[in-house]
Amino acid sequence: TFPLVAKSLLEYRARILPKALERASVMNLKGALFPWRTISGEETSAYFPAGTAQYHIDADIIFALNKYLNAHEDDLGFEKKDVEELCAQTARMWLSLGHFSKSKDGAFCIEDVTGPDEYTAIVNNNAFTNLMARENLEIALERSGDKASEEEKNEWKLAAKKMYIPYDDEEGIIPQDDSFMDKADWDFKNTPKENYPLLLHYHPLVIYRHRVLKQPDLVLAQFLLGGRFTLAEKIRNFNFYEKYTTGDSSLSHCIMSIMASVCGEREKALEYFNKTARMDIDDVNGNSRDGIHTACMAGSWMSVVYGFAGFSDYGGKFSFNPQIPSSWKKLKFSLALKGSILDVTLTHDAAEYSLRKESAGVSLRHRNVEFTLGAGEKKTFGLAPKLKALLFDLDGVITNTAELHYRAWKELADREGLIFNQEISKKLLGISREASLAVILEANKVVWSKEKKEKACNEKNERYKELISSLGKDDILPGIENLLKEAYDQGISCALASSSKNAPAIIKALGLEKYFESSLAKPLDFSAGIKAKPQPDIFLNAAESAGVWYTDCLGIEDARSGVCAIKSAGIKACGIKSSGDDVSAADIIFDSTKDLSLEKLKKLFG
């Protein structure tokens, strides 16, 4: 909103670059290391674990510089030589700070650092730091010009490519650092309300050895680098870290508000926004007497624009996904983008984007629709959800392959001397093959090696595929083909939302290919980090494969885990009771597939 002010702040960083070069030398590093707290360029942080160890400041500056240049290009005359020098010197710092680790298969690791969360200090591979360092290196590759040699740039490229990002497969989240998942949880239940902020009542070393956050860390990274993460990943990480985030920092609530909006939690986003906007009015943290929280005030604006308006500018691509709080009637604001002034007006029913007459053209995206505005032009989009796609679970909704699954698992269990019956089989509803085997082994209190589990899953699958060949039109569940035909005739897309790797073969055996062309053309890739139900990934991927925004979709499921996945994705859910599983969380419920009605489903969308 104030490009000249943003420019002056970045020019200040260029002016103190000589001090940053000196600081890097003191820390036995190459390039430039910018201070955590400064006015003149000297590091004035008294407590190094939560100050100087925050090396990510270098990446934060380059990220902000790149954001500014993407939004304004050269319109405001930022010195190119300063851009190149800042990018080159910060990239050199990262390469000298990190190393390629043999113990992590040659990944580039950065150790003994502190991320934005000041309740976790001096750790290895802080995810925020590594993610932002990678961003810094990639930006430097593009913007350092002749201030760096080709040899240097090749080293930066390799470090960025091999940057180590922690990952916890069981939770499906990015751990804050290498040790975060091994720590004991903070005892929130028995911590008195008056003992917050924690740092005023507990020694830092007590806090550091627990799983507790002063402010968002990984969640902040997923906001800043939004284009690098799927919505499912953002939902999963937000839900995981929220319970550990105290909000003891005034900078915490605005990021939590933004990411709550991104994850479809509008009312929760409003709660966090109110804490941000009223930080000093209500003396939320009990320290307003020491001075107002100016950065928190900026966070209020960010919560509105990046949160409720759903604005994203990552990588210089400008998009909106508006979802204003139910208690608000209208939201209006303006943005300066690429020499243009964009006016945005949002209500619950419509989003209007208008470019002022003196502006140049600008390319934008509303949800999944790209468009361009010229000077004086405006574009309006409806925001009321409409049924544009049906997302079908496969087993128990389109056909019933439960008996085929049962036979394949039963044969395997009998060969291995394991107990397998209908009671155990019911627990396998809606989960993957690997997860199903885990349930069977747990029921038998048996532990198998990774190799044996992989072999068993493959054997079960081969037998199941043999049984699939017996399927035909008569195996389509009642009412499903009529629903598919009706949707097809009305231009409503259909997509598969199944974790089964055999789904394409089953659909072809049933003769339903023409209804699911998009899903068959782009099968799920579980190696890409997609998680099975009850996580939201599969339904969000199905919506994407159908080319429809997820809020305009409806998912159909017969399993509790599937309904949970649909709701977690922010999609309306239809539950089928025939399997006997609990589908009570669905928005509409039918006793059987034969009762399904497109008209009834459309009524959910008003």
C-alpha positions, 0 to 999 in steps of 0.5 A, spaced: 500 500 500 506 504 501 511 502 495 515 508 497 516 506 504 517 499 503 523 501 498 526 505 503 526 500 508 530 495 503 534 501 501 536 501 509 538 494 508 543 496 502 546 501 506 548 497 512 550 491 508 558 493 510 556 492 517 553 485 515 559 483 511 563 485 518 558 481 522 559 475 517 566 475 518 566 475 526 561 469 525 567 466 521 562 466 515 562 468 508 558 473 505 553 478 509 550 476 516 544 481 517 543 483 525 537 480 528 536 487 532 539 493 530 539 501 528 546 502 525 547 495 522 551 493 529 548 487 532 545 489 539 541 483 541 543 481 548 541 474 548 544 470 542 540 464 542 534 467 541 537 473 537 543 472 533 542 465 532 536 467 528 540 467 521 533 466 517 534 474 517 538 474 511 533 470 507 527 474 510 530 480 507 531 477 500 524 474 500 521 481 502 526 484 496 524 479 491 516 480 493 517 488 492 520 487 485 515 482 483 510 487 485 513 493 482 518 491 478 523 497 476 517 502 477 520 506 483 528 505 481 531 500 486 538 500 484 540 494 480 547 493 483 544 493 490 539 488 489 545 483 486 550 485 491 544 483 497 542 477 493 550 474 492 552 476 499 546 473 503 547 466 498 554 466 500 552 466 507 548 460 507 553 456 503 558 457 508 553 456 514 551 449 512 554 443 509 552 437 505 551 431 510 553 424 509 548 422 515 542 425 511 544 422 504 548 428 502 542 433 503 544 440 505 543 441 512 544 447 517 545 446 524 545 450 531 540 455 529 533 458 531 527 460 527 522 465 528 519 461 534 523 463 540 521 458 545 525 453 541 533 455 540 539 452 537 536 446 533 539 443 527 535 444 521 529 448 523 524 447 517 523 455 517 530 457 516 532 451 511 525 453 507 527 460 507 534 459 505 532 455 499 528 461 497 534 465 498 539 461 494 534 460 488 532 468 488 540 469 488 540 465 482 536 469 478 537 476 481 545 476 483 547 478 476 555 478 475 556 479 482 557 472 483 561 467 478 558 461 475 561 456 479 558 459 485 551 459 482 552 452 481 554 451 488 547 455 490 543 451 485 546 444 488 545 446 495 537 449 494 536 442 490 539 438 496 536 442 502 534 438 507 527 439 510 524 435 516 518 430 514 514 426 519 511 421 515 506 418 521 503 425 522 504 427 515 507 434 517 514 438 517 517 437 524 519 444 526 526 441 527 530 435 527 529 434 535 522 437 535 518 430 535 522 427 540 521 432 545 515 432 551 509 436 550 509 442 555 504 441 560 498 446 558 493 443 562 497 444 569 500 451 567 496 457 570 493 462 566 497 467 569 504 464 568 503 466 560 507 469 557 511 463 559 518 466 558 516 471 564 515 465 569 520 459 567 527 459 565 529 458 557 532 452 558 525 449 561 522 451 555 527 449 550 526 442 552 519 442 551 514 442 545 511 449 545 511 455 541 511 462 542 509 464 535 508 460 529 514 457 525 513 452 520 506 455 519 509 462 518 513 458 512 507 455 509 504 462 509 510 466 506 511 460 501 504 458 500 505 456 493 510 451 495 505 447 499 498 444 497 492 446 501 492 439 505 499 440 507 497 447 510 491 444 513 494 438 516 500 442 519 496 448 522 492 443 526 498 440 528 501 446 531 495 450 533 495 446 540 502 448 541 502 455 539 501 459 546 501 466 542 505 469 547 508 473 542 504 479 539 506 477 532 503 470 533 495 471 532 496 475 525 499 469 522 494 464 525 488 468 523 491 468 516 492 461 516 486 459 519 482 463 513 487 459 508 484 452 511 477 454 511 476 456 518 473 463 518 470 464 525 477 461 528 480 466 523 476 472 526 478 470 533 485 470 532 484 477 528 480 480 534 486 478 538 491 482 533 487 488 532 485 489 539 492 487 542 493 494 545 486 496 546 485 490 551 492 489 553 492 482 551 499 480 553 499 485 559 505 489 557 502 495 553 504 499 558 511 498 555 509 500 549 505 499 543 505 493 538 506 496 531 508 490 528 502 487 530 498 493 527 501 491 521 499 484 522 491 486 523 492 489 515 495 482 513 490 478 517 484 482 513 488 482 506 492 475 506 487 472 510 479 474 509 480 476 502 485 470 501 490 474 497 497 471 495 503 474 491 508 468 492 512 468 486 509 474 483 503 471 481 497 475 484 490 471 486 484 471 491 480 466 495 475 471 499 471 468 505 470 474 509 467 472 516 459 471 517 459 477 521 462 482 516 457 485 511 463 488 506 470 489 505 474 494 501 481 495 500 486 497 495 493 494 492 499 497 488 501 492 483 505 493 477 504 500 477 497 499 477 492 501 483 487 495 484 480 496 488 477 490 491 470 490 494 468 483 497 461 481 500 458 474 502 455 474 495 460 477 490 468 479 489 469 485 485 476 487 482 477 494 479 483 497 476 483 505 476 483 509 469 490 511 470 493 504 471 497 499 467 494 492 466 495 487 471 494 479 471 490 476 476 487 469 479 480 469 482 480 462 485 482 457 479 480 462 474 485 467 471 483 473 468 487 480 466 484 487 467 486 493 463 485 500 465 478 502 468 476 495 467 472 491 472 471 484 473 465 481 478 465 473 481 459 470 484 461 467 491 455 463 493 457 455 492 454 452 486 454 444 485 459 443 479 462 437 481 461 430 485 467 426 488 465 419 489 468 414 494 469 407 490 468 402 494 461 402 498 459 408 493 460 406 486 460 398 487 461 394 493 468 390 492 468 389 500 467 381 498 473 381 494 477 385 499 475 380 504 477 374 500 484 377 498 485 378 505 482 372 508 487 368 503 493 372 505 491 371 513 490 364 512 497 362 509 500 366 514 496 363 520 493 370 522 486 371 525 482 375 520 474 376 520 468 380 518 469 384 525 477 386 523 474 387 516 470 393 518 476 396 520 479 397 514 473 401 511 476 407 507 483 406 509 489 404 504 492 397 503 498 399 507 494 401 513 489 395 512 495 390 513 497 394 519 490 393 522 490 386 521 497 385 524 495 389 530 489 385 531 494 379 531 499 382 536 504 381 530 510 385 528 513 384 521 519 387 517 518 392 512 520 387 507 515 382 509 509 387 509 511 390 502 511 383 500 504 381 503 501 388 500 503 386 493 501 379 494 494 381 496 493 386 491 495 381 485 490 377 488 485 382 488 486 384 481 485 377 479 478 378 482 476 385 479 476 381 472 470 378 475 466 385 475 461 388 470 455 392 470 451 388 474 456 390 480 454 398 480 450 399 486 443 401 485 442 409 483 449 410 481 449 410 474 443 414 474 446 419 478 452 419 474 448 420 467 444 425 470 450 429 472 453 428 466 447 431 462 447 437 466 454 439 466 456 437 473 463 434 473 464 427 476 471 425 479 474 419 483 476 420 491 479 413 492 486 411 495 485 404 491 491 404 486 486 399 482 480 404 482 482 405 474 481 398 473 475 397 477 472 403 473 473 400 466 471 393 469 464 397 470 464 400 464 464 407 467 470 410 464 466 416 460 464 419 467 471 419 470 475 421 464 479 426 469 481 422 474 483 416 470 487 421 466 491 423 472 491 418 478 493 419 485 501 419 486 502 417 493 509 418 493 508 426 492 506 426 500 498 425 499 495 422 505 490 417 505 483 418 509 481 421 514 486 426 511 483 431 506 488 430 500 484 425 496 478 429 496 482 436 494 486 432 489 479 429 486 476 437 486 483 439 482 482 433 477 475 435 476 477 442 475 472 445 480 474 449 486 473 445 492 467 449 495 463 448 489 464 440 490 460 435 494 463 428 496 459 422 497 462 417 502 460 411 506 465 411 511 466 415 517 474 416 515 471 418 508 466 423 511 472 426 516 476 427 510 471 431 506 469 435 512 476 437 513 477 439 506 472 444 507 467 440 502 460 438 503 459 431 505 453 426 503 453 420 507 451 413 505 449 409 511 449 402 508 456 400 510 453 401 517 459 405 519 458 412 522 457 417 517 453 422 522 458 428 520 455 428 513 451 434 511 446 430 508 445 422 509 441 417 505 440 410 507 442 407 500 445 409 494 438 407 491 436 413 494 441 418 492 437 424 488 441 430 484 436 435 486 436 433 493 444 434 493 443 441 489 439 443 495 445 443 499 448 449 495 441 453 496 
